[in-house]
């Protein structure tokens, strides 16, 4: 009984799929987006534009009928990047 369960688990482990991409492979598109979200916006693809809005702003953009769009709150990653402007950033260096 235990041998059968052990064999099933071994087969399940052998058949598991490997990750599609490494961490570095996933990190590059994210950093590209943070560097210049306009690239995604320029594609004109409505799905990508919605994604840019979701990632760039913390909440939905408020709209006033008389005054137009209100100033949105910027998402955390962009707030963090604005704090780094004008500074040298050394990662893992001396």
N, C-alpha and C positions, 0 to 999 in steps of 0.2 A: 504494500500500500504506500509506504513512504518512498520506495524506489520509483513507483509510478509518478508520484507527485514531484519528486526530484527531477525526473526525466522531463516532465511537462514544463517545469520552471526553467530547466536548462535550455529547452527548445524555445521558450518564450524570450529568454535573454539573447539567444543567438539570432532571433528574428527581429529584434528591436531595431528600429531605424536609427541611423546616426544623424546628428544635427546637420541641417542643410548647409549651414555656414558657420565659420568660426566667429569668435567674438570680434576679431579684427575686421572680418568681412561685414559684420553688422554695424560696427562702429563707424566705418567710413561714410556710409550714406547719411548717418545722423549728423556727423560733423559737417558734412557738405551742406546739409539743410540749415544748420545753425549758422554757418558762414554766410550763406546767401539764400534765404527762402524765396527770393524773387524768381530764381531759376524755376522752381516748381510752379509758381504762380503764372509765369509766362507761357507755360505749356497750353493753357486754355482749357485743360481738362477739369471739368467741374468737380470731380471726386478729389483730385489733387488740391484744388483751390479750397475745398471744404477742409481738407486735412491741414493745410497751411493755417487756416483760420483757427482750427482747434488747437494746434500746437503753438501758435504765436500769442494767443490771447487767453487769459485765465478764465474769463466768462464770455457769455454771448455779448456781441456788440449791441449796445443800447441805441435805439433810434428814437428821436423826438420828432414829431410831425412838423413842428415849426422851426426847430433849430438844426435838424439833421442828425447825423451820427454823433454820438457822445464819445468822449475820449475813453477808449477801452483800457482795462488793466492788462499790462504785459505779463506773459507767462514767466515763471521762475527762471528757466534757462537763459532767456534774453535779459532778464534783470541781472543775473549773475555775470553775463558777458559785458554788460555796460559798465559794471564795476571794475572790469579789467582793462578798460580803455586807457591807453597811455602808460601802461605798466608792462615791464618785461615779465613774462611768465616762464619760469623754469620748472619743468616737470622732471623730478628724479635727478636733477643735476646738482652740482655743487656750486 
